[in-house]
């Protein structure tokens, strides 16, 4: 149960974003993302729930993740990729229209269902 923040963009939210950009004739550089940051452990729990599997997440093994993230090379890189923070500021994603039509839980249900 590692506490981390991940920027994600569900494909239907991206499609809505692109549709709105085209309809409105917007130009520029955009940074769309879901409204909320995600946590790796929360994503895993929700995927398990949708697939009717029980999963237990615990903080008891967090020390191993912390230790592995400090190992130089591939092990540290992969650990940081899975459990580290990988997000950008929500302010970068604001624009003059709404495009997040699905939240994280809904997107997982749509993807896994």
C-alpha positions as CSV (number, residue, x, y, z in Angstrom):
1,X,0.0,0.0,0.0
2,X,2.5,2.5,-1.2
3,X,1.3,6.1,-1.3
4,X,2.1,7.6,-4.7
5,X,0.5,9.8,-7.3
6,X,0.1,8.9,-10.9
7,X,-1.3,11.0,-13.7
8,X,-3.5,9.0,-16.0
9,X,-5.8,9.6,-18.9
10,X,-8.6,7.2,-19.7
11,X,-9.0,6.6,-23.4
12,X,-12.7,7.8,-23.5
13,X,-11.6,11.0,-21.7
14,X,-8.9,11.5,-24.3
15,X,-11.5,11.0,-27.1
16,X,-13.8,13.6,-25.5
17,X,-10.8,15.9,-25.1
18,X,-9.8,15.6,-28.8
19,X,-13.5,16.0,-29.9
20,X,-13.8,19.2,-27.9
21,X,-10.5,20.6,-29.2
22,X,-11.6,19.9,-32.8
23,X,-15.2,21.3,-32.3
24,X,-13.8,24.5,-30.7
25,X,-10.9,24.9,-33.1
26,X,-8.4,25.1,-30.2
27,X,-4.7,25.3,-30.9
28,X,-1.6,24.9,-28.7
29,X,0.1,22.4,-26.5
30,X,-2.3,20.4,-24.2
31,X,-1.7,18.2,-21.1
32,X,-4.9,16.3,-20.6
33,X,-5.2,13.9,-17.7
34,X,-8.0,12.5,-15.5
35,X,-9.3,14.9,-12.8
36,X,-7.7,12.9,-9.9
37,X,-4.3,11.4,-9.4
38,X,-4.3,7.6,-9.0
39,X,-2.4,5.4,-6.6
40,X,-0.9,2.1,-7.8
41,X,-2.4,0.1,-4.9
42,X,-5.9,1.6,-5.4
43,X,-5.8,0.7,-9.1
44,X,-4.8,-2.8,-8.3
45,X,-7.6,-3.1,-5.7
46,X,-10.2,-1.7,-8.1
47,X,-9.1,-4.1,-10.9
48,X,-9.3,-7.0,-8.5
49,X,-12.8,-5.9,-7.3
50,X,-14.2,-5.6,-10.9
51,X,-12.8,-9.1,-11.6
52,X,-14.4,-10.4,-8.4
53,X,-11.0,-11.3,-6.8
54,X,-10.1,-10.6,-3.2
55,X,-6.8,-8.8,-2.7
56,X,-5.3,-7.5,0.5
57,X,-2.9,-4.5,0.4
58,X,-0.7,-3.9,3.3
59,X,1.9,-1.3,4.3
60,X,4.0,-4.0,6.0
61,X,6.1,-4.6,2.8
62,X,6.6,-0.9,2.0
63,X,10.2,-1.0,3.4
64,X,11.1,-3.5,0.6
65,X,9.7,-1.1,-2.0
66,X,11.7,1.8,-0.5
67,X,14.9,-0.3,-0.4
68,X,14.4,-1.6,-3.9
69,X,13.9,1.9,-5.2
70,X,17.4,2.8,-3.9
71,X,19.1,0.0,-5.8
72,X,20.9,1.4,-8.8
73,X,20.1,0.1,-12.3
74,X,17.1,-1.9,-13.5
75,X,15.7,-2.9,-10.2
76,X,15.5,0.6,-8.9
77,X,14.2,1.9,-12.2
78,X,11.4,-0.6,-12.3
79,X,10.5,-0.1,-8.7
80,X,10.3,3.7,-9.2
81,X,8.3,3.2,-12.4
82,X,5.7,1.0,-10.6
83,X,5.5,2.7,-7.2
84,X,7.0,6.2,-7.5
85,X,5.3,9.4,-8.2
86,X,4.7,10.0,-11.9
87,X,2.4,13.0,-12.3
88,X,2.2,16.5,-13.5
89,X,0.5,19.5,-12.1
90,X,-3.3,19.4,-12.4
91,X,-3.2,23.1,-13.4
92,X,-1.6,22.2,-16.7
93,X,-4.7,20.2,-17.6
94,X,-7.2,22.9,-17.1
95,X,-8.9,24.3,-20.2
96,X,-12.1,26.1,-21.1
97,X,-14.1,22.9,-21.4
98,X,-15.0,19.7,-19.5
99,X,-13.6,16.4,-21.0
100,X,-13.3,14.0,-18.0
101,X,-16.5,12.1,-18.5
102,X,-15.3,9.0,-16.6
103,X,-13.5,8.9,-13.2
104,X,-10.9,6.3,-12.3
105,X,-13.4,3.8,-10.9
106,X,-15.7,4.1,-13.9
107,X,-12.8,3.8,-16.3
108,X,-11.6,0.6,-14.6
109,X,-15.1,-0.9,-14.8
110,X,-15.4,0.0,-18.5
111,X,-11.9,-1.4,-19.2
112,X,-12.1,-4.6,-17.2
113,X,-15.8,-5.3,-17.6
